[in-house]
Amino acid sequence: MSNNYYYLLTNLLTEEEKRVITSIVQHIEDNSGKVGIQQIADENYVSTAFIMKLCKRLGFDGYSELFYYLALQNSTNPHATDPQKEALQQLIDNYDDEKAQVFCEMLDSFTEIGTPENDNSPF
């Protein structure tokens, strides 16, 4: 669990409330999709009313709002995996000076073709 939840979990909540929030976050981190309030209640041996009171006490209108807030917090976690970030990291890891030079030369030749001073411009 990320440090974003540290204050929330250690200073505001009872042990049962911590378990509920931790359970929701764990489902989010496992990419389980949206988990219903009844499932969370059953897993933590609390009532759905308990979870609703927790949501209200934390300032949310209901369980769905809390769930999506926690999901958003998790998606902005820098440790979360992102396919675009992974692709960029792979590109950087596989960096090759020769290929970069060839790419730059190709880019320069394309730029020369597309310049207004050149009569061969297709535009």
Residue pairs with C-beta under 8 A, 6 or more apart in sequence:
1 9
1 22
1 25
1 26
1 29
2 73
2 74
2 77
2 79
4 73
4 77
5 21
5 25
5 73
8 21
8 58
9 18
9 21
9 22
12 58
13 21
13 54
16 44
16 46
16 50
17 54
19 44
20 40
20 44
20 46
20 50
20 51
20 54
21 54
21 70
23 40
23 43
23 44
24 35
24 40
24 66
24 67
24 70
25 70
25 74
27 35
27 40
28 67
28 70
28 71
28 74
29 74
34 64
34 67
35 67
37 48
37 51
37 52
37 63
38 48
40 51
40 63
41 47
41 48
41 50
41 51
48 63
51 63
52 62
52 63
54 66
55 61
55 62
55 63
55 65
55 66
58 66
60 66
60 69
74 80
112 118
113 120
113 121
113 122
114 121
114 122
114 123
115 121
